[in-house]
């Protein structure tokens, strides 16, 4: 296969008109020839900037070199030394602002498609039954991990490789956290990818107990005092949705993106044979501009709705990945930018009948450097709709912090933890991911889980 070193090998995708009617994966990934061709574009830098851009520090040039040579199993083992979830990361990480954003090849031409290569390697390993290497022996110490999302799975996997006996406690009936309930099937297949990645973590010796709500079923102090755990990692995520506080927000037909996506992704509302109720609106308005807003809008579209995204800033300020915005537009999602809801209109039966919007313009930059949206007086108008989905971010559920004496939280109800080690104010209790930062990305949560595993190992090794 001939390769222009300045241009990445294109990746195959489902046709937009076809995929807008199904929940099959949008991106079809590379085959072996395409992956090997793309790998030849890597400069194999000695001082690799791409590694510095990776929150879990994968040895990217080394794994890509093995792909180039056709040694896909060796490539997988190199990745799995650093990452517990390569098939996930290859699909949902914002590579464009991380590893690929630092790629030297990208200064002249396209950066190497690191994410698509990682996905190919992980998928090939899964198809051939290749597993990560487990610890040769246990060290006799036990660690509890709360939450089986990306932070918890990463922390558990790293600790298991070091010889710890690890048990994950998951509140829901299926493991995976946001990977299972938040990210749609068309971006991250649940059975093929998420369940397989969870099984890989279990193959390292990690136990997972589902339907255990820490703070209700048992408390952190009880895990340590009565069940013999030497340390605890809190990776419980941020599942508490935010709302705007505008009139009409309590109406029937108003959902948080969290609830809407959980019904569809974890509880399979889109599938025949499942009785999970979900709003299949005829006209849906999604409020927000992040990746979760794109997920909610693209899900509503696939369920048959005309779907609008209302966002108070312009396209350049959309926080969602450019790829997600591009896919949403291709599929037919309508973007109403520089607009903000002021009221949800309700009919006599208490159901949504529309939404009142005011147009915005960008004013001076705020503290983060983004230009603040300012209302344009007299510009209000109404959109008729039957469903409104609020996608305004999430914060941690206070259940764990309120039942754990000595655990400090900040004004946003996030657990206070050391960024380098994950250590909290409570002895032998560590935390990371969205429970600490508020809603962020999968890979940043993984990086926090990795840092905490190192912190826990340093603490317990010194005992």
C-alpha positions in Angstrom: 0.0 0.0 0.0 1.5 3.3 -1.1 1.8 6.0 1.6 2.1 9.7 1.4 4.0 10.4 4.6 2.3 13.8 4.9 -1.3 12.5 4.8 -2.8 10.0 7.2 -4.3 6.8 5.9 -8.1 7.5 5.9 -10.3 5.5 8.2 -13.5 3.9 6.9 -16.8 5.0 8.4 -20.5 4.1 8.0 -22.3 6.4 5.5 -24.0 9.2 7.5 -27.5 8.6 6.0 -27.3 4.9 7.0 -25.7 5.3 10.4 -28.3 8.0 11.4 -30.8 5.2 11.5 -28.9 2.6 13.5 -26.7 2.2 16.6 -23.9 0.3 14.9 -20.4 1.8 15.4 -19.8 4.8 13.2 -16.0 4.4 12.7 -15.0 1.0 11.2 -11.3 1.2 12.0 -8.2 0.1 10.2 -7.5 -3.3 8.8 -3.9 -4.8 9.1 -2.6 -3.3 5.8 -4.0 0.1 6.6 -2.6 0.0 10.1 0.9 -1.0 9.0 0.8 1.7 6.3 -0.2 4.4 8.8 2.5 3.1 11.2 5.2 3.8 8.6 4.5 7.5 8.9 5.8 7.5 12.5 9.2 9.2 12.8 10.0 7.1 15.9 11.2 10.2 17.7 13.8 9.6 20.5 12.4 12.4 22.6 8.8 11.5 21.9 6.5 14.4 22.5 3.4 12.2 21.9 4.2 10.3 25.1 4.3 13.6 27.0 0.8 14.3 25.7 -0.6 10.9 26.9 -2.0 11.0 30.5 -1.1 7.4 31.0 2.3 7.6 29.3 2.0 4.8 26.7 5.3 4.1 24.9 3.7 5.3 21.6 6.8 5.0 19.3 7.6 1.5 20.6 4.1 0.1 20.0 3.8 1.8 16.6 7.1 0.3 15.5 5.8 -3.1 16.3 2.6 -2.4 14.2 4.9 -1.4 11.3 6.6 -4.7 11.6 3.3 -6.6 11.8 4.0 -7.7 15.4 0.5 -6.9 16.7 0.7 -9.0 19.9 3.9 -7.4 21.0 2.4 -3.9 20.3 -0.6 -4.9 22.6 1.7 -5.9 25.4 3.6 -2.6 25.2 0.3 -0.6 25.4 -1.1 -2.8 28.2 2.0 -2.0 30.4 0.5 1.5 30.6 -3.2 1.3 29.8 -5.9 -1.0 31.0 -8.4 0.2 28.4 -6.8 0.5 25.0 -9.8 -0.4 22.9 -11.8 2.3 24.8 -9.1 5.0 24.5 -8.6 4.3 20.8 -12.2 5.2 20.3 -13.1 8.0 22.7 -9.8 9.8 23.8 -9.4 13.4 22.5 -6.1 12.4 20.8 -6.2 15.6 18.7 -5.4 17.7 21.9 -3.2 15.1 23.5 -0.8 12.6 21.9 -1.6 13.5 18.3 -1.6 17.2 19.2 2.1 16.9 20.1 3.1 14.6 17.2 6.1 16.0 15.3 4.8 14.7 12.0 1.9 17.0 12.5 4.0 20.1 12.0 4.3 19.3 8.3 1.2 17.4 7.3 -1.2 15.2 9.3 -0.2 13.8 12.7 0.1 10.0 12.9 -3.3 8.4 13.7 -2.2 7.2 17.1 -5.7 6.6 18.4 -6.8 4.6 15.4 -3.6 2.5 15.7 -4.2 1.9 19.4 -7.8 0.8 18.6 -6.6 -1.6 15.8 -4.0 -3.2 18.2 -6.5 -3.7 21.0 -9.2 -5.0 18.7 -6.8 -7.5 17.1 -5.6 -8.7 20.5 -9.3 -9.2 21.6 -10.1 -11.1 18.4 -7.1 -13.4 18.9 -7.7 -14.0 22.7 -4.5 -12.1 23.8 -4.7 -11.0 27.4 -2.5 -8.6 29.5 0.2 -10.2 31.6 -0.8 -10.7 35.3 1.3 -10.6 38.4 3.4 -13.7 39.1 2.4 -13.7 42.8 0.3 -11.8 45.3 1.8 -9.6 48.0 -0.8 -10.3 50.7 -2.3 -6.8 50.7 -5.9 -5.9 49.9 -7.3 -2.7 48.2 -10.9 -1.7 47.7 -11.8 0.3 44.6 -15.1 2.2 44.5 -16.5 2.5 41.0 -15.8 0.5 37.9 -15.4 3.4 35.5 -12.1 4.4 33.7 -10.5 5.6 36.9 -11.4 2.6 39.0 -10.6 0.0 36.3 -7.2 1.6 35.7 -6.3 1.8 39.4 -7.5 -1.8 39.9 -5.6 -3.1 36.9 -2.3 -1.4 37.9 -2.5 -2.6 41.5 -3.3 -6.2 40.4 -0.2 -6.2 38.2 1.8 -5.2 41.3 0.4 -8.2 43.2 -2.4 -6.6 45.2 -5.7 -8.4 45.9 -8.2 -5.9 44.5 -12.0 -5.8 44.7 -14.1 -3.2 42.8 -17.5 -2.2 44.2 -19.9 -1.0 41.6 -23.2 0.6 42.4 -25.0 -0.3 39.1 -25.8 -3.8 37.8 -23.1 -3.7 35.1 -19.4 -2.7 35.3 -17.9 0.1 33.2 -19.2 3.3 34.8 -19.6 6.1 32.2 -18.3 3.7 29.6 -21.4 1.6 30.0 -24.1 4.2 30.9 -22.8 7.4 29.3 -21.1 6.8 25.9 -23.5 5.6 23.2 -23.2 2.2 21.4 -22.4 3.9 18.1 -19.2 5.3 19.6 -18.3 2.6 22.1 -19.9 -0.9 21.6 -20.8 -2.3 25.0 -20.5 -6.1 24.5 -17.7 -6.1 21.9 -15.5 -3.5 23.6 -16.5 -2.4 27.1 -17.4 -5.9 28.5 -14.2 -7.3 26.9 -12.0 -4.6 28.5 -13.6 -5.3 31.9 -12.9 -9.0 31.4 -9.3 -8.2 30.7 -9.0 -6.3 34.0 -10.7 -9.3 35.7 -8.1 -11.6 34.1 -5.5 -9.8 36.1 -7.2 -11.2 39.2 -9.5 -8.2 40.0 -12.9 -9.1 41.6 -15.9 -7.0 40.7 -19.0 -6.8 42.9 -22.0 -5.1 41.3 -25.1 -3.6 43.0 -23.0 -2.4 45.9 -23.7 1.2 46.9 -20.9 2.5 49.1 -22.4 4.8 51.7 -25.5 2.6 51.8 -24.7 -1.1 51.5 -21.5 -0.5 53.5 -19.2 2.5 54.3 -15.6 3.2 53.7 -14.7 2.9 57.4 -16.3 -0.6 57.5 -14.4 -1.7 54.4 -11.2 -1.0 56.2 -12.1 -1.9 59.8 -14.3 -4.9 59.2 -13.4 -6.3 55.8 -9.6 -5.9 56.1 -8.8 -3.6 53.2 -5.5 -1.9 53.6 -6.4 1.1 51.3 -9.4 2.4 49.4 -9.6 4.2 46.0 -12.7 6.3 45.3 -13.4 6.4 41.6 -17.1 7.0 41.9 -17.4 9.5 39.1 -19.7 12.5 38.8 -23.2 11.3 38.1 -25.2 14.2 39.6 -26.7 16.3 36.8 -26.9 20.1 36.7 -29.9 22.1 35.6 -30.3 25.7 34.6 -33.0 26.7 37.2 -35.2 28.3 34.5 -39.1 28.3 34.6 -40.7 25.0 33.3 -37.6 22.9 34.0 -39.8 20.5 36.1 -42.1 19.7 33.2 -42.7 16.2 31.9 -40.4 15.7 28.9 -37.4 17.5 30.4 -34.4 15.1 31.0 -30.8 15.3 32.1 -28.5 13.9 29.4 -27.3 11.5 32.1 -30.8 9.9 32.5 -31.5 9.9 28.8 -28.2 8.2 27.9 -28.3 5.8 30.8 -31.8 4.5 29.7 -30.5 4.0 26.2 -26.9 2.8 26.8 -27.0 0.7 30.0 -30.6 -0.2 29.9 -30.8 -0.8 26.1 -33.9 1.2 25.4 -33.0 1.4 21.7 -33.1 -2.5 21.4 -36.1 -4.7 20.6 -36.9 -7.0 23.5 -36.1 -4.4 26.2 -39.0 -2.6 28.0 -37.0 0.4 29.3 -39.1 3.5 28.7 -37.4 6.4 26.9 -38.7 9.6 25.3 -38.8 9.1 21.6 -39.6 12.8 20.9 -40.6 14.1 17.5 -38.6 17.3 18.1 -35.9 17.3 20.7 -33.8 20.3 21.9 -30.5 19.4 23.6 -29.0 22.3 25.7 -25.2 22.3 25.9 -22.2 21.9 23.6 -19.9 19.2 25.1 -19.3 15.6 24.0 -22.3 14.5 26.2 -24.6 16.9 24.4 -23.4 15.5 21.0 -24.0 11.9 22.4 -27.5 12.9 23.5 -28.4 14.7 20.3 -27.1 11.8 18.1 -29.0 9.3 20.2 -32.3 11.3 20.0 -31.8 11.5 16.2 -31.4 7.8 15.9 -34.6 7.3 17.9 -36.4 9.3 15.2 -36.4 12.9 16.3 -35.6 16.2 14.6 -32.8 17.2 16.9 -31.5 20.7 17.7 -28.4 21.6 19.8 -28.8 25.0 21.5 -25.5 26.4 22.8 -24.8 29.9 24.1 -21.4 30.3 22.4 -20.3 30.0 18.8 -18.9 27.0 16.9 -15.3 27.8 17.8 -16.1 27.7 21.5 -17.9 24.3 21.4 -16.2 22.1 24.0 -17.0 18.9 22.2 -14.4 17.1 20.0 -14.3 18.4 16.4 -14.9 14.8 15.3 -18.1 14.5 17.3 -19.4 17.9 16.0 -18.6 16.8 12.4 -20.3 13.5 12.8 -23.4 15.1 14.4 -23.7 17.6 11.5 -23.2 14.8 8.9 -26.1 12.9 10.5 -28.5 15.9 10.4 -28.3 17.4 13.9 -29.2 21.1 13.7 -27.0 23.5 15.6 -28.6 26.7 17.0 -25.5 28.5 18.2 -25.1 31.8 20.2 -28.5 31.1 21.7 -29.6 30.3 25.2 -32.9 29.0 26.8 -34.8 31.4 29.2 -37.9 29.3 29.8 -39.4 25.8 29.0 -43.0 26.2 27.8 -45.5 23.8 29.3 -49.0 22.7 28.1 -52.1 22.4 30.3 -51.2 18.7 31.1 -47.7 19.5 32.4 -45.8 18.4 29.3 -43.1 20.3 27.3 -44.6 22.1 24.3 -41.6 24.4 23.4 -38.7 26.4 24.6 -38.1 30.1 24.7 -34.7 31.2 23.5 -32.7 34.4 23.6 -29.9 35.2 21.1 -26.4 35.9 22.4 -23.3 37.6 21.2 -19.7 37.1 22.5 -18.4 39.8 24.8 -15.1 40.1 26.7 -13.1 37.0 27.6 -13.8 35.4 31.1 -11.3 34.0 33.6 -10.6 31.0 31.4 -9.9 33.1 28.3 -13.2 32.2 26.6 -15.3 35.1 25.4 -18.4 35.4 27.6 -21.8 35.2 26.0 -24.0 38.3 26.4 -27.8 38.4 25.8 -29.1 40.5 22.9 -32.1 42.5 24.3 -35.4 41.9 22.4 -34.1 38.9 20.5 -36.3 36.2 22.2 -38.2 33.7 20.1 -39.8 30.2 20.6 -39.0 26.7 19.3 -41.8 24.2 19.4 -40.6 20.9 20.8 -41.8 17.9 22.9 -38.5 17.0 24.7 -35.7 19.0 26.2 -32.4 17.3 27.3 -30.2 19.3 29.6 -26.5 18.6 29.1 -24.8 21.1 31.4 -22.3 19.0 33.1 -22.4 16.9 36.3 -21.0 16.9 39.8 -20.1 14.1 42.2 -22.9 12.4 44.1 -22.4 13.5 47.8 -23.3 10.0 49.2 -19.7 8.9 49.8 -18.4 12.1 51.1 -21.3 12.6 53.5 -20.8 9.1 55.0 -17.0 9.2 55.3 -15.9 11.3 58.3 -12.6 13.1 57.7 -12.9 13.2 53.9 -12.5 16.8 52.7 -14.5 18.1 49.8 -14.4 21.5 48.1 -17.2 24.0 47.4 -18.2 22.1 44.2 -18.6 18.9 46.4 -15.6 17.3 44.7 -13.3 15.2 46.9 -10.0 17.0 47.6 -7.1 14.8 46.5 -3.4 15.2 45.7 -2.9 15.3 41.9 0.4 13.4 42.0 -0.6 10.6 44.4 -4.4 10.7 44.7 -4.1 10.9 48.5 -7.1 12.5 50.3 -7.3 14.0 53.8 -8.3 10.6 55.2 -5.5 8.1 55.9 -5.1 5.3 53.3 -8.1 6.6 51.3 -7.3 7.8 47.7 -9.5 9.3 45.0 -9.3 10.3 41.4 -11.3 10.9 38.2 -14.5 12.8 38.0 -15.2 12.4 41.8 -12.2 14.8 42.2 -12.3 17.0 39.1 -16.0 17.0 38.2 -16.9 15.8 34.8 -13.9 15.4 32.5 -12.5 12.9 30.0 -12.1 9.2 30.1 -8.3 9.4 29.7 -7.8 12.0 32.4 -9.8 9.7 34.8 -7.5 6.9 33.7 -4.4 9.1 34.4 -5.8 9.8 37.9 -6.4 6.1 38.5 -2.8 5.3 37.5 -1.4 8.0 39.7 -3.4 6.8 42.7 -2.3 3.1 42.1 1.3 4.4 42.3 0.4 6.4 45.5 -1.2 3.4 47.1 1.7 1.1 46.3 4.2 3.6 47.8 2.1 3.8 51.0 1.5 0.1 51.4 5.1 -0.9 50.4 6.5 1.3 53.1 4.4 -0.5 55.8 
